[in-house]
Amino acid sequence: MAFATLPSDDSQEWSNLESVITRRQLHSEKALAVALSRVRRVASPRKTVPLIGLQAAIARLEEAAGAPFEFYSQVLPFIQAQALLLPDFFPPGSLRLLSESFAAVTIPRAAVVALLATSFLCPYADIATRSNLPLPCWESAMTSPYTLLLPCLLHYFARAMQAPPYGELRISRKVLPQAPDWRKSSRPLSSLTVCRQGTVESDASALHANFANRYFGGCAQLHGRCVVEETRFAVNTECLVSMVVAPALKVNEAVDILGTERFSSFAYTGYRQSFQWSGSFTDMHKDSKGQPLTRVVAFDAADPGQPQWTTAVKLRELNKAYLAFSASPGERAPLAPVATGNWGYGAFGDKQLMSIIQ
């Protein structure tokens, strides 16, 4: 059994980080830039990079809401306070790393806030070099002119500050130990409904397909690229935590995320560099106590460079989709319907083939 490595695991390192996180003078862009430089142990913290991405994110939030976004006076102090709670939620060696065989980890949603707050302020990138984890690096987003999804993260913190999230987030790593013998199967294809309008997340009760990269979660924080995966992980911000506990997907693996809430709205006409945060979203798909019920499954397609119609590639995609849409161990049938779209080659190749495979 392996465990995720967090910035608070090393007491001496965390003590140094605390001295930066607890600074009360982070009331300006310059002060925050200097603090981030000190966290990353930059030799000359005075030579900081302007946080132009953060400026743009705050401006977008204010433009869409028609009101000031009190980042430095309210939201940033909240982020600092939540980051300091990380050791309380996760003593060293307590956050399980999902790998090799099926495993699941359940995280209180309050602890999710602490994890994401820490990722906003602290150097997860150093941990990523020691593991196979696609960890987020928000400092790169704050200094990038093409940051698209940072407004979603800031809005998430503002919402969490107003109303602490209730419930738990369950992240499961699903593994297919042996592929079915499809040639011997006599079962008919499942029914399929094609909708010309709407989105995957429009059907709240369905299992939502998330078209992941092998290193799922996307590259939006670093490069500003905004496609289906980045969009979903941004508006359902808690999904980003799965990047901390689940290493890169293997050919027979998928990741299931249950209990995530959607916080942000966006226009689907916005795609890639044209994506824009368009406002707050009220997610009503919850139980009577307030536990979100939305379920997202992340699964990757074959590299687009591989020939799409070869038997090996088609079997690879068939097995991957079968795993993603199957029940996890211990679950009871019937399964929820699947809301999906142009997965993998479907975006660039034969959409009909990928639809039949799914």
N, C-alpha and C positions, 0 to 999 in steps of 0.2 A: 504494500500500500504506500503510495507516494502522496506528498502534500505540497500545496502551492507555496511558493516563496513570496512573502510580503515585505514591504519596507520596514515594518515594525518588528520583524523577527530578530534582527540584530539590535540589542539594547543600546550599544554605543552609537551605532548609525542612527537609530531612531531618536536618541537624545539630541544629536546634531540637527536632525530634521525638525524636531519639536521647537528648537530655538528659533528656527525660521518661521515655522507655521504659526507660532504664538505671537509673532510681531503684530502689534496693534496699529502700526503706522502704515498699513497697506491701503492707503486711501487714494492712491493715484496709479496710473499706468506705470510710471517710472518706478515707484516703490515696489510694485508687484514684479516688474521685470527684473529688478535687482534681487528680490527674494528668490525668484525662480533660478537665477544664475547661481546664487549661493547654494541652493539645494543641489544643483548639479556640479557644484565645486568648480565653477568657472574661475580661471586664474584672475581675471580682471573684471569683477562684477560691474564696474562702472561702464564698461563697454557692452552695454546690453542692446539687444535687438528690439526695435519698436514692436509693440503688440498690435499690429495693424489688423490682424484677424479678430482679436478681441474687440477692438474698436468697432469693426464692421458688424460683429454679432450683436453688440449692445445697440447699435444704431438700428439694426433690423428689428430687434425686439421692440424698440420704442416706436418705430414707424408702424409696425403691424398693430400694436396695442393702442397707439395714440396716447401714450402716457410715458412718463420717465421710468426707466428701469434702474432701480437703486442698487447697482452692482457693488460699488465700493463701500457704500454705507450700510447695506443690509445683507446682500447675497454672499459676498466674499467673506464677511465675518462668520456667516453660517457655514460656509464651506470649510473654513479653518476649524471651527468647533467640531464639525462632523469628522474631519480627518483625524483629530486628536482622539476620537473614540475607537479607532481601529484596533489598538491592542486589547481594549476591553471586549470587543466582539470576537477577536481572533488571537488568542494566545499563540505563541510559536508552535508550529506543527499541528494546528487544529483545522485548517481549511484543506479538505481533501482534494487532491488532483485526480481528475477523471482520466484514466488511461488503461490501455490493454484490454480489459474485459468490461462488461457492463457494470456501471456504478452510477450512483446518483448522490447529489449533495443538495441539502435543503438549507437555504440562507434566509434569515429574517430580512424582510424588506428594509427595516431600519438599518441593518448592517450593510445592505446594498448601498445606501446613501453614503456610509462611511468609506466603503471601498471606492466608489466613484469620486468622492471628494479627495481622497488620497491620490487617486490617479490624476486629478486635476492639478495637484500641487507638487507631487513627488516623482522621483526618477524611476518609474517602472522600467524604462528602457534598459537600465543596467541589469535588471532581473531577466529581461528577455534574452540577453546574450548568454545566459547560463541555462536556459531552458528552451523548450520548443513551443513557446507560448506567443500568440499574436497580441501582445499587450498594447493598450492605447497610449499614445503620447500626445497629450493635449497642448503642451508647450509649442509643439510644431504647428498645431492648428492656430494657436494664438498669434503666431508670427507670420502666418501664411496669408497672402492676399486673396487666396482662393478658398478660404474656409467657408463651407456651406452648412455644416451640421452643428457647429458650435452653438448657435442660438438654441437648438433643441436641448443641449446639455445644460446651458444656463437657465433655461426655462424650467427644466426638471428640478434643479436646485431651488428655484423660487417656489415651485409648487410644494416640494417637500418641506420647505420652511413654513409654508402656510398651513399645511396639513400633513403631519407625519404619516408615511405609508403604513398601512396595516397588512399583516399577513406574511406569507412566505413566498420565496421563489425557489422552485425545484428545477435543477438542471441535471439531465440524465444523458449519459453517453451510451448510445445503442450500438450493439455489435452484432453482425451477422456471422456466426461461426461457420456456417456452411450454406452455400447458395442452393436454392431449390433446383430440382431437375425440371426445367421448364418444358422440355420436349415430352415429358410424360404427364404433364398437367392437362386435365380435361375441363378445368373450370372456365366459365365464360368471362369475357372482359367485364369490368365494372361499368355501371352506367355513367355517362358523361354529359354534363350540361355546359354549353358554351354561352358565355354572357358577353355581349358587346360592350356593356357599360359596367362600371363598378370596379372595385379593387379587391385584392386578396383579403384585406382586413375588413371589408364591408360585411362579410358574413361572420358575425361575432362567435357563433357557436361551432364553427368549423375548425379543423386542424389547419393552421396557416403554414403554407410552404414558404421557406426562406431560402432563396437560391444563393448558397454560400460559396465562398472560395474555400480551398483546402485550409487556409488560415482564415477561418470565418470571422465575421465582424466587419470586414472590409478595410479599405485604406483611406477612408474619408478624412481621418484626423491628420494624415500626413500629406495627402495629395489633392484633396478637394474633389475627388472623383465621387459622383453620387449616382449610384444605380440602385437596383431593388434592395440588395442586401444592406448597403449603407443607410438607405432611407428607413428601412424597418428598424434597424438597431438604433437609429436616432430618435424616432418618434416613440418607440417602446424602449426608452433609454436604459431600463434595467437589464435588457438583453446583453448590454456591453459587459456585464460582470461575467458572463459565460466565457469571455476571452481570457479571464484570469485563471479559470480552473480547468479548462479543456485544451489540451495540446492540439496540434494540427490533425485534421481528420485523415484517417487511412481509408483505403478503398472500400472497406467493409464497415464503415462507421458513420454515424450521424449523431447530432446533438438535439435533444428535446428540451424545450424551455416551457415550463408551466407556471402560470401565476403572474405574468407580466402585464403591466398597465400601460396604455397609450396616453401620453401627455400632450403631444403636439399635433397640429394640423399642417398640411402642406398641399399644394396643388400638384396633381400628377402630371400636369403639363410641364412642370418643372422637372428636368432630368439632366443628369450630369452637371455641368457648370451652371445650368439655369435653375437648379433647385432653389426654392426659397421657403423659409419658415413662414407660415401664414397665420398662426395664432394658437391659442390654447385649445385642447381637446378634452372633453369630459367623457371618460370611458365608463359606460354603464354596465358592462358585462362583468358583474361581480355577484358574490353571494350576499346573503342578508347581513353578514358581518362586515362586508367591505373587502373580502379577499378577491382579487382579480382572478378570472377564470380563463383568460386567453392562453392558448397554447400555440407555440411556434416550433417548427422542426427545421433545423438547419442541415442542409445536405449539399454536397458539391457535385458538379458535373465533370465529365472528362475534359482534359485540356482541349480547347478548340483546334489545336494543331493536329490532333489525331483524326484519321479518316472516320467520318461519322457513320458510314454504313457497314463497316466491318463487323463481323460477328462478335469479336472480342469487345469492341466498344459498346455495341448494343446490349450485350450481356452485362457489361459493367454498369451501364445506366439502369438497366432493368433491376438488377440486384440492389443498387443504391436506392432507387425509388421504393422498391418493395420494403426495404428496411425502414426507410424514413416514415412510411405510411402505416407500418405494422404496429401492433400493440407492444408496449414494453412488458417485460416479465411481471406477472402479477395483475395485469390489467384485465378487465372483463370486456367481452364483446357485448353489444355491437360497437364498432368504432365510429367515431364522428366522421362525417363527410370531409373531404379534403378540398380546401380552396387553394388553387394553384394557378400557374400561368406559363409563360414562355421560359421554361427552365433550360439552362445550358445552351445547347445548340439552337434551342427554340428562338433565341434572340437574334441569331446570325445565320442559322442553317435551316433545316427542315422542321418546321413547327408541327407539321402533322405527325412526323415520326416521334418526336418527343412527347406529343400529346398521347399517342397510342401507348408508348412505354409507361407513362405515368398512370 
